């Protein structure tokens, strides 16, 4: 998807607080192209920046979908106080709306986590509020991780959440990918009764990526973003 295919969610931090954009100044993931998308916080302010796909039939999507991307918690002023993530089923066009978020926890070392809640909160620690699943493995800062979240809306109203990872060392970008379930992150059913997650499932909405931050000089990088909708 091209840069013009993405629109900022409303109510996010402004560019004077979190700088953002396409750059060739950061080393790309294995097999990456000439550019990637980066965020860099310029002030110790709490909030988030998010972008959603603004294409026809994607804003919003009528059902679930699949989002994939390469994500890194970049080195900066400290190893905590920020989290990068992908999201699906965002309920509106604001960072204050709820979604399913898959990304890297606000830990050192961090884990892959799946959370349901407001985009502006981002991802907490791996055992923090709203976390539905966390990876068995942990990762050091400045590690590229290629992640995929599938949100499948069943006819009875249940929503099935599946998390996958592609090993970039074995399957770099530009070669056939090998999506495997993330260890520790079994299939999660967000049932239509609201029992498993504590709230009603999210059955439609917008998909994109974002960056939540609480401190200055925190950085996150994204590459090879793909979004598919359930038909």
N, C-alpha and C positions, 0 to 999 in steps of 0.2 A: 504494500500500500504506500502511496506517495504522501509527502508531508501535507499536501493540500486536503487529503482525505480525513484529517483529524481536526477536531474542534475542542477548545478548552471547556471543561466543566465550569459552570458559574460558581462564584463564591470562593474560588481558590486563591492562594497567595499570589501576589503580583510579582512582576519581573524584578522589581527593586528588592524584593525579599528572597525570591528564589529565581536565579537566572536559569534559562533553559534553552535548548535548541540543538540543531544538528552540528556536529563537529568532526573534523578529521584529526584533532589533537590528542585523542585518547586511543590507546592500542585496542584494536578490534578483537573479538573472539575468534577462535580457530575457524578459518574459512570465511570470515566476515569480509565485507566490501570496503569501500573507501570512507564511509561515514558511519556514525552512530548517533543516538539521541542521548543527551546528558542533562542532568539537573545539578545545580550547585547552590546551596543555601548561602545567602549573604547576610543574614541577621538571625539572631536567636529568638525566632518567633514560631509559635506552634500552629500547624495547619498542614494543608496539602495542596498539590497541583495535580490535576488529572486531565487526560485527553480521551475523547471517545471518537469512534468512527462515525463520520457524518454522512455516509453513503446511503442511497435509497435502500429501504428495507432493513437497514442496520440501526437506524436512529429513530425509534427503537426497533429491536428485533422482536417478532411476534412470539417466539418461543426461546429456547436456549441456544447454545452454540458452542464453539470451541475457540479458544484463544491460545496462541503460542508465542513465545518470545525468549530471547536471551537476556538475562538480567544479572547485574552486578551491584553489590554494595561497595562503592568505590572508596579508596583511601582518602582521608581528609583530616579534619580537626579532631576526630575521635571515632571509636568503633561502635558507639551507640547513639541514640537520639534521632534515628531516621529509619525508613523502610521503603524499598521499591516494590511495586506489585503490578500484576495484571488484574483486570476485573471483568466480570460478566454480570448481566441482569441488573445493572444499575437502574434504580427505579425512577430516576429523573435526570435532569441535566445539571445537577448541582453536586458539589463534593459533599454536601450534607445528606445526600440520599444514600440509601443502603444498597449493597451489592455483595456478590461473592468475590473475595479477594484472594489471589494466590501470589505469594512472593516470599521475601526473605525477612525473617523475624528481626526484631530490634534486640539482638543478643550478640555477644562476642564469646565464642563463635556463634554464628547464626544457623538457623534451620529453615527448611522449606515449610511454610505454614499455609493453611487454608482457613480463612476467617469469613464470617458473615456479619456485616454491620456497615456503619457509615464509612464512606470513602475517606473523609477527612481525618479519621482516626488512624488510617493505615493499618499496619500490622504491629501488634504488641510483642512482648516476649513470647516464646514458643508455648508457654503455659498461661498466657494472658487471656483476658475476657474476650469471648466471641470466637475463640479458636476452635475449629471443628476437627482438624487433623494437623499433625506435625510429622516431619521426617525423622527416621531413626538416626540418620547421620547428621553431623554438623559440619560447617564449612568456615574457612577463614575468610576474613575480609579480602576483597579484590579477586574473588573467585567468580568466574563466569559460570552460570547455570542456565541450561536450556530447558524451559518448563512449558507444560501444556495443561490447561484446565478444560475439561468437557463438562458442560451442564446440559443434561438431557431431561426434558420435561415429558413425563409419562401422561397417558390419556386420563388416568385417575387423579392427576394433580400432584403426585409425588415428583420430586426433582432428584435425579441421580447425579452425584458429583464424583468425577474421576480425575485423578492427578497422575501425570506422566512426566518422565524426564528422559532427555536424550543425552548420552555421554558424548560430549564434544571432542574428547581426546580420541575416541574411536570412530566417531561419526561427525566430522566437522561440517559446518555450513557449506552448502554447495555439493554435498555428497548425499546418497540415500540415508535418511535418518532412521533411527531405531528407537521408537518410543516404548519405554518400559514403565510399569507401575513404580512409584517411589516407595522404597522400603519404609514401612510404618504408616503409610497413608492408604488404608484400604478404602474401597468404595463407600461413600457416605450417602445415605438416603435422607434427604430433607423432606419428611413426609408431610402430606397435605393437612394433617391434624396439628402440626407444629410441635410434636412430641420430642423429636431427636435434637432439634436446634433451639427449641424454646420459642419459636415464632413461625409464622406462616412462610412457606417456601416462596422464593422469587422465581416467577415463571416466565418473565419476559424482561426486556430492557436493553440498555446500551452496553457495549463492550469497549474496553480500552486499556490504558496503562496510567500509572501515576506514581507519585513520590510524596510520602508523608515525612514531616521533619519537626524537630523540637529545638534544634541548636544550629549554630553557624558553621560554615565550611563542611557541611555534610553533602555527600555526592552519590549519585546513582546513575547507572548507564544501562541503555536498552539497545538491542539490535534485533533484526530479523523478525519483526512483529507480523503475525498473521492472524486473521479473524475469519471465522466461518459461522454461518447461522444454521440452526436446525430447521429442516423443512418438513 
